[in-house]
Amino acid sequence: GPSADAAVRRTAEAVVDRLRAAQLADGSWGDPLSTAVSVSALTRLDPGQLAALERGLRWLLDEQHPDGGFDAVPLYVVPGMGRRQRAHGSRELTTAFALAAARGALHALGGARG
């Protein structure tokens, strides 16, 4: 109902505000995976955040390797003591998130300009 819509809208606005505040001066959110997820979230929650989207997209494209891939970043870490701690992620997974984010941002930026 209307109250649920308002609650979702308020929460989305708060998330967008936090994402914008967390964006670093270089345009990233720290690493390719965090940047990709943040750009994707902004694209879905508020595609009008053109400056933040453009800065994040530019950073992602600067980090892309000549073969099109991105460095592997752990998606999650399984806690453990010492060597038993294990990170799970891959270059392919980071690349997939980054490319999906770039595609969404390009669409949002292109739609806003054209």
Protein Blocks (a to p, Z undefined) as FASTA:
>chain_A
ZZlmmmmmmmmmmmmmmmmmmpcfkopahiaklmmmmmmmmmmmommlmmlmmmmmmmmm
mmpcfkopacdddfbdcddehjlpccdddfklmmmmmmmmmmmmmmmmmmmmZZ
